[in-house]
Amino acid sequence: MKTLYEATTIATGGRKGRVESENSPVNFDLSVPKSMGGDGGDGANPEQLFGAAYAACFGGALQAVAQNEGIDIDDNELSVTAIIGFCKDDDGFFLEATLDCYIPGVDLETGEDLVEKAHEMCPFSKATRDNITVTLNLLLDK
């Protein structure tokens, strides 16, 4: 195994604290949503951060798969929307994810194939596989 990149991010104060990454591209406050008993402040929360990272990584995987398959897609219009659910059942808390993928200019069959192959390639999908429910959706029109 060869490590290509490492990122360091520090969270202080838990869900009501602050996150900061090395070289400060990530540097902001966190807030707890009202639905989770918090003040619903202006800060981000871990689910939003996870969703942003998963959506960006999955979009990159879609681009890589399309390029590997020789399929030309418009990178400026490609989008992945991640909906991250913070859930609770009798066993405790857990996450679930839905990825809504918009790949302009592809038909249904091609789009579904790209999404499935990206799910196999994406490091976030690999990290969540068999750990959380991930629902993949292909959006044909925005």
C-alpha positions in Angstrom: 0.0 0.0 0.0 1.2 3.5 -0.9 -0.3 6.5 0.9 -0.8 9.2 -1.7 -2.1 11.9 0.6 -3.0 12.5 4.2 -5.2 15.2 5.7 -5.2 16.3 9.3 -8.3 17.9 10.8 -8.8 18.7 14.5 -12.2 18.9 16.1 -12.4 20.6 19.5 -15.5 20.8 21.7 -17.5 17.9 20.1 -20.6 18.7 18.2 -20.8 22.2 19.6 -17.2 23.0 19.0 -15.0 23.9 16.0 -13.1 22.1 13.2 -9.9 23.2 11.6 -7.6 21.5 9.1 -3.9 22.0 8.6 -3.2 25.0 6.4 -6.7 26.3 7.4 -8.9 25.5 4.3 -11.4 24.1 6.8 -11.9 26.4 9.7 -15.3 26.9 11.2 -17.7 26.4 14.1 -20.0 23.5 14.6 -23.6 23.6 15.7 -26.1 20.9 16.9 -29.4 20.9 14.9 -32.5 21.8 16.8 -34.0 18.3 15.9 -31.1 16.8 17.9 -31.7 19.0 20.9 -29.2 21.7 19.9 -29.5 25.5 19.3 -29.6 25.1 15.5 -26.8 27.7 15.2 -25.0 28.8 12.0 -22.2 26.2 12.3 -21.9 23.0 10.3 -22.5 19.6 11.7 -20.7 16.3 11.2 -23.4 14.9 8.9 -23.0 17.9 6.6 -19.2 17.5 6.6 -19.5 13.8 5.8 -22.1 14.5 3.1 -19.8 17.1 1.5 -16.9 14.8 1.5 -18.8 11.7 0.2 -20.5 13.7 -2.5 -17.3 15.2 -3.8 -15.4 11.9 -3.7 -18.3 10.1 -5.4 -18.4 12.7 -8.1 -14.7 12.2 -8.7 -15.3 8.5 -8.9 -18.0 9.1 -11.5 -15.6 11.2 -13.5 -12.9 8.6 -13.3 -15.2 5.7 -14.4 -16.6 7.8 -17.3 -13.1 8.6 -18.5 -12.0 4.9 -18.1 -15.1 3.9 -20.2 -14.4 6.6 -22.8 -17.7 8.4 -22.0 -17.5 12.2 -22.3 -19.5 13.9 -19.6 -19.8 17.6 -18.7 -17.8 17.9 -15.5 -19.3 21.4 -14.9 -22.9 19.9 -14.8 -22.1 16.6 -13.1 -23.5 16.7 -9.5 -23.9 14.4 -6.6 -26.2 15.4 -3.7 -25.6 13.5 -0.5 -28.4 13.2 2.0 -27.0 11.9 5.3 -29.4 10.7 7.9 -28.6 10.6 11.6 -30.9 7.9 12.9 -31.8 6.0 16.0 -33.3 2.7 16.7 -33.4 0.2 19.6 -29.7 -0.5 19.2 -28.6 3.1 19.2 -27.5 5.7 16.7 -26.5 5.1 13.1 -26.1 6.9 9.8 -27.7 6.3 6.4 -26.8 7.9 3.1 -28.6 8.7 -0.2 -26.6 9.8 -3.2 -28.6 11.5 -5.9 -26.4 11.5 -9.0 -26.9 13.8 -12.0 -24.8 12.9 -15.0 -25.7 15.1 -18.0 -25.9 13.6 -21.5 -26.1 9.9 -20.6 -29.0 7.5 -21.1 -30.5 5.5 -18.2 -28.5 2.3 -18.8 -25.2 4.1 -19.2 -25.9 6.3 -16.1 -26.8 3.3 -13.9 -23.7 1.5 -15.0 -21.5 4.6 -14.2 -23.1 5.0 -10.8 -22.7 1.3 -9.9 -19.0 1.3 -11.0 -18.3 4.5 -9.1 -19.8 3.0 -6.0 -17.3 0.1 -6.3 -14.4 2.6 -6.8 -15.2 5.4 -4.4 -13.1 5.2 -1.2 -16.1 6.6 0.8 -18.3 3.9 -0.6 -15.7 1.3 0.3 -15.5 2.7 3.9 -19.2 2.6 4.4 -19.9 -0.7 2.6 -21.7 -3.1 5.0 -21.6 -0.4 7.7 -24.4 1.9 6.7 -27.3 1.8 4.2 -26.4 3.7 1.0 -29.1 4.4 -1.5 -27.9 5.3 -5.0 -30.2 7.3 -7.3 -29.7 8.4 -10.9 -31.4 11.7 -11.7 -32.1 12.1 -15.4 -33.4 15.6 -15.3 -32.6 18.4 -12.9 
